[in-house]
Each structure stands twice: as structure tokens, then as C-alpha cells.
Amino acid sequence: MTTAQDRIMTLDKAREIIKQQISFGSGYNRNAVRLLLGEIQREYGLQAGDQLIEELALGEVFGLVPGTDFTRVGR
């Protein structure tokens, strides 16, 4: 049985998924990363998303810029 705790996206889980998306590197993967960042920003705030963008060099890989609000992506 899945609990609410299992459904929460942790920063470590997001980091792992984003690294996989980077290895694939297409436009579809860019959108998947934007969706993940939106979820992280909703759960942990804009700074957590910015941290992942900088840490994983998402500006260089997908052109994502710190300070961007991704919370409405896919909604």
C-alpha cells in the first residue's frame, strides 16, 4: 500500500530522476525536468528549485534559469 509519505518528491529523488533526464537530453526530457522542478518548488520553495538548477547545471543542459517559477508547468 502506498502512503502519502511515499508520494512526496524528496530532493534526493528529484536529483536522481533529473540526472536520468540529463542523460537522455531531448526536448521531452527538458519538459520532464520542468515538471519535476515545479513539484519541488511547490513542496520546498523556489530556492530548492534554484539549488537543483545550479547544482546540476540545468542552465547549460536545458537552458533553465534560476528564479523561474515552474509551479504552473503542466497545470
N, C-alpha and C positions, 0 to 999 in steps of 0.2 A: 504494500500500500504506500502511495506517495503522500508525504506530508507537505505542509506549507513550507517548512524549512528546506526540503529537497528542491522546491521550485524556485527558491531565491537564487538569483545570479550573484555569486561571490566574485570578488575582484580576481582571485586566482583562477576561477573557472573561466571568466571572461578573457583573461590574459591567454590562457591555453587555447581557447577557441579562436581568438584573434590571430594568434601565431599560425594556426592551421590555415586561416583565410589568407594570410600574407603569402604562405607557400603556394597557394593556388593563383593568386594575383590577377583576377579578372574584374571587370566592372560589376559582375554579380557579387563577387566577394567584397568589393568596396561597399555595396549596399548592405550586405550582411553585417559588416563591421559597424556601419552607421546605426543599424538597428540595435546591435549589442551596446554601443555607446549610449544610445538613448535609454536603454534599460538600466545601465549603470548610473547614468545621470539621475534618473527617477529614484533609484534606490539610495545612492550615495552622494549625489550633488554634482554640480558642474566641474568642480575641482578634481573629482575622481576620474571623470572622463578625460579632462585635460592631462592628467598624470599619465593615463594609458596612451594618449596620443603622442606625448613626448617620449615616454619610455620605450614604446615600440616603433618609433619613427614613422607614425602613420601619415605625417605630412609628406614625407618623401615617397612613401609607398603608394598612398591613395589620395594625396592632396588634401587631407583633413587638417583643419586649423584649430588650435586650442581656442577656447572661448565660444565655439559654435554650440548652439543648443540643438541637440539631436533628439530631445524628448518627444517631438512631434513626428519624427520619421516613422512612416508606416501606419500612422493613425489618421 
